[in-house]
Amino acid sequence: MLPTKPMLVETFAEYLPLGRFVVRDMRQTVAVDVIKSVNKKHPTGAKVTKAATKSGAK
C-alpha cells in the first residue's frame, strides 16, 4: 500500500500504537491490519506549515 500523503508509522513490533492501521470507505471499516515492515525515506523537500514555523520560534 502506498500512501498519497506523508504519514508516520512504525512496525507493530517496535511501537504498538503506530503499528496498526484501519482502512475506512463510506463510513465502513473495510480492512484492519498491523505493519510488519517499513521502507523509511529521508524527509527531503518536506513542506513546512505555518503552524510548525510558529511553534518552532517559541
N, C-alpha and C positions, 0 to 999 in steps of 0.2 A: 504494500500500500504506500503510495506517495502522497504526502500532504500538499495542498495547494498553498498553504501559508506556513510560516515557520512555527514550530511547536517544540515544547520542552518535554522530553521523555527520557526514561531510563529503563534498563531491563528490570523485570519483576524481581529477579534475584538480588539486584543491587539496592533498589529503593521501591518498596511495595506500592505507595500511593501514586508514583509516576509510572509504574509499570503495568497499568491496566488501562483499557480504553473501551468505550461503548460507541457504537455507530447507531445513529437515530435517523429515521426518514419519516416524514409526515407524522411526527409526534409519536412514532412507534419505535421500539428498540428492535433493530434487525441483526445486531451482532454484538457479542461481548467476548473479549479475549485478553490475554496477557502478552507482554512484549518479551520475546525470547532473546533478540539481539538488536543492536542499534548500529547503524553506519553513521558515525559522527563526522560532521563537516566543520571546518573553521568558519566562524561567523564573519566573513569578509563582506563588505558592502552592505552591512545591515543598516536599515533605516532607523534613525533616532527620532522619537516622537517629542513633541513639545513638553509633555509631562515628564519624560525621562530627563530632558535637559534641565527643567526647573528643579527636580528633586536632586539632581547631581550637583547643583550650585549651592545647596544648603550646607 
